[in-house]
Amino acid sequence: MARIEAHVTWLCVVVAMVVCLGGGVEAGRGLLQASCPSPVLPDVNLPAYLGVWYEIGSTALIKTRTESGLACITARYSLIQSGPNAQSIRVRNEGYNTTSGEYSTIIGIASVTGRSLRVSFPPGPDADYRIIYLKGDAEDRYDTAVVYSCDAGQSGGFQSLYILSRKPTLDSDESVAGIIEYARTQGITLEATNQFVYTDQDGITCGRNDD
Ligand SMILES: *[C@@H]1O[C@H](CO)[C@@H](O)[C@H](O)[C@H]1NC(C)=O
């Protein structure tokens, strides 16, 4: 009996250590702000937002997870015309896997409610997807977009930011620093461990996101 209790006690110590260590790691990448901010959301002319976007870059945690080892990352958005998801947006993300030498794609769905979007890549859960910045004419399909996602419900909180452009580089009147500063004025503070990272984009070989 005593031996079993001793075992249970030891097990509890081990479990507590794991939980504490885990907690420490989580806290290290927690949201700087206590909860998700509410940036101003511009009006989005959805048809003008469709088509192919080059990812100029995204935040470090995304780079080490879903985008690990990928170059030439693009997104193609198209309107779903019919069926149960009619009027939602089909999302086709593509990247060149520098290890395998092949393009990999993932298809998701973004549902739109007013200015607020949720995106999911089945069977995964859906996530916050907020277009916080748009530049260029809607008549001309916009030039630059910034997408922000924040989930305070995840342990430690999780946020990500993506800068998208119609071309493999930003327009000369835009800068990453300027966009990050704009995000800061909207209450978005990127953690030291989750700073902006450029995506490798080659103007000649990248950007064939076409089916
Ligand atoms: C890239 O390819 C390697 C080798 O096939 C694979 O292990 C890795 O998961 C791929 N990365 C992504 C992000 O798909």
Residues whose N, C-alpha, C, O or C-beta is under 5 A from the ligand:
A	BS01	LIG	T66 S68 G69 N97 T99 S100 S104
